[in-house]
Amino acid sequence: MRRGFLLLSILLLLMASCELYYEEPVQRGTVRIVSIGITYENEPEEVAYPEDEEKDQLGDLPGTVFDARELSKALSQQAQRAGWDSADIEVTLLLQEGTDHTDATFSNTEYASRDNLKSRLEDIAELATVDDLTIITYSGHGIEETGELLMAHTQTSGPVDISENSPIMV
């Protein structure tokens, strides 16, 4: 009888201390999701590689824009499930899709250029608090040797420069 009482007491103690019985935590701060998707469809015919390198030009990447959109939706939904209010979730999509390579295309604030990414990250840095969470996803080409990422180009003509100091390297 004493063993049964002891086991029941231990079981009750364990159940009472279980985190399942705690109140759900209230999430504070803002979740900011920056999702980048680049198809490279509007790339000019020529790609300028560093001297002495022979490589194929950047190939189109079908599905990257879809990936960026779906990842941002999934992360937003997960943040809501974790307790954040939808008003505290900000999603920024930086996309390059389609074949237009005009000044109007490149000046769009949602175009996946390095300058637009830098601008968005600077905005986030100004607004960020210790309770915030920033998630960045990237779907596009990268440079295997250096680990750098290639953003969408921003020129209307001429070869795309992917050298070390290129304006599209991140």
N, C-alpha and C positions, 0 to 999 in steps of 0.2 A: 504494500500500500504506500509506503514511504517512497519507494522508487518511482511509482506511478505519479505521485504528487511532485517529486523532484523533476521528473521528465516533463510533466505538464508545465511546471513553473519555468523551466529552461525554454521550452517551446514558446510560451507566452512572452517571455523576455525577448527572445529573438524576433518574434513577430512584431512586437511593439517598437523595436529599434530599427526595423526594416525601413529602408528609404521609400518603399511603396506607400507608406502611411504619411510621409511628409507632404506638406502643401507643395503644389507645383511652383517652381521658381518663376519669378516674374523677370522676363528678359528686359534688360535695359539697353539703351544705346540704339544705334542704327546699323542695319546690315546693308552694306553697299556692294552690289555685284556688278563688276565690269566684265562683260563677255565680248570677246573679239573673235570675229570670223572673217576670213579673207579667202576668196576663191582664186584671185590672180587672173581672172578672165579679161580684165581691161589692161593687162600688161602690154606695153609696146613690143614689137617683134624682137627688138634687140635687147640683150642683157649685157651690161659691161662688167666683166669679171676682172679681178686683179690680174696683172700681167703674168704670163707663163702658166695660166690655168685654163684648161679646156674643159668646160662643163656644158651640159645641156641647159637650155633656158628654163626658167621656172615654169613648171607645169601647172595647169589648172588643177584645183582641188575641189571637186564636187562634194558637197555635204558639209563643208566647214561652216557656212552661214546657218544651216539647219542645226548643226551641233551647238553653235553659240546661242541660238534662240532657245533650244531645248534645255541646255545646261542652265541658262539663266532662270527659266521657268521652274526646273527641278530644284535648284538651290533656293529660290524664293519660296516654294512650297515647303521645303524642309525647314526653313527659318520660321515659317508660320506654325508648323507642327511643333517646333521647339519652343514656341511661346511668344515670338515676336508678333506685334500687331502689323498688319499689312501696311499701315501708314508709316511704319519705321523701316520699311524695306525699299531701297532705291535700286533700280536696275538701269544700267547704262549698256546699250548695245552699240559697239563700234563695228560696222560691217562694210565690207567691200564686196558688192555683188553686181553682176551685169557687166556690160562691155564699154560703158561710157567712160571716156577719159577726157573730160572737159574741166575748165576752171570751176564751173558750177558744181560738178561732182566732187571735186577736191575740197571746195570750201564748205561743204555740208558738215556740220558739227558731229554727225553720226557716221562719217566716213572713217575707216580704220587707218588713219594716218598716225605717224609718230607724234606729230604736233597735237592732234586731238587727244591722244592717249595721255600725253604729258599734261595738257591742260586739265583733263578730268582728274588725274592723280593729284595735281596741285590743288584743285578745288576740294578734293577729299581730305588732303592734308590740312587745309585751313579749317575744315569743319569737324575733323575727327576728335573724338574724346576717348578716354581710356576704356569706355564700355562699348565702343563701336567694333564692328567686324567688317573687314573689307576682303572680298574674294575676287580674284582676277582669273579668268579662264582665257585660253588662247587656242585657236584652231587655225593653223596656217603653216607656212614653211619656216624652217630654222636652219641654222648652219651647224652641222654636226661637229665640226672641228672646234668651234669656239663657243657653242651653246647660245649664240645670239638668235633672236627672233626677227623675222622680216615682216614689217608692217606693209600696208598697201602703198604703192608709189603715188607721187603727187605731181607728176609732170605730164604735159600734154603731148610731148614728142621727145624723140631721142631715146637712147638706151637707158634701161633701168640700172642704176649703179648699186651693186651689192658688195662694194669694197668695204674695208674696215671702217672708214669714215663716212659711209653712206648715210643719207638722211632718212633711210627707211629701216636702219638697224636699231634694235633695242637690246 
